[in-house]
Amino acid sequence: MRTISGLDELRTAEGDHLGTSEWHEVTQKAIDAFADVTGDHQWIHVDPARAKDTPFGGTIAHGYYTLSLAPMLMEQIFTLEGFAFAVNYGLNKVRFPAPLPVGSRVRMHAKLAKLEDVPGGAQMTVEATFEREGGDKPVCVAETLARVYAG
C-alpha cells in the first residue's frame, strides 16, 4: 500500500499508477444484499435459475455494485496522511464494458490522473479500472473525484 503524506507529495504523485487492490470475490449473498439496499431486484442479478439460460450462464453483479467496491478497494491501494479530511466529490466517466459474473473475483487498479487546486486543498481525479480475473475487458472504468483539505 502506498502512503501519500501531504499536498506536496500528492502533487508529485500526479500521473502515477498508485497500485492494485487485492482480489475480491463476488458472491450471490452480496449481490442479493445490494439488491435489497438499492431496490434493484432485476432477475439477471438475483435469480440464478432464470439467469442460467442467458449468455452469461448465471447471475451477474449490478454495475453499481461493482462501482460501490471502489472505496473498499481504494483503501487497499493507498492512504492519505497530513490532511484534515477528504470527501467524495463525484464521478466523471463511468462505463461497464463487460459483465461481472457472480462467483468471479475482481480487483481495481488506481491511477492519479489529475490534481487540481481548490480553495483549501485539492481535487483528485483517480482513474479506477476494475478487472475480472481471467477477463479480457475491464468490468468497470470510472473517473472518481475526491477533494482533500489541508490540515
Beta strands, then each sheet from edge to edge (+ up, - down):
strand 1: 2-5
strand 2: 17-20
strand 3: 24-25
strand 4: 78-81
strand 5: 83-95
strand 6: 105-118
strand 7: 121-132
strand 8: 138-150
sheet 1: 1+ 4+
sheet 2: 2+ 6- 3+
sheet 3: 2+ 6- 7+ 8- 5+
end
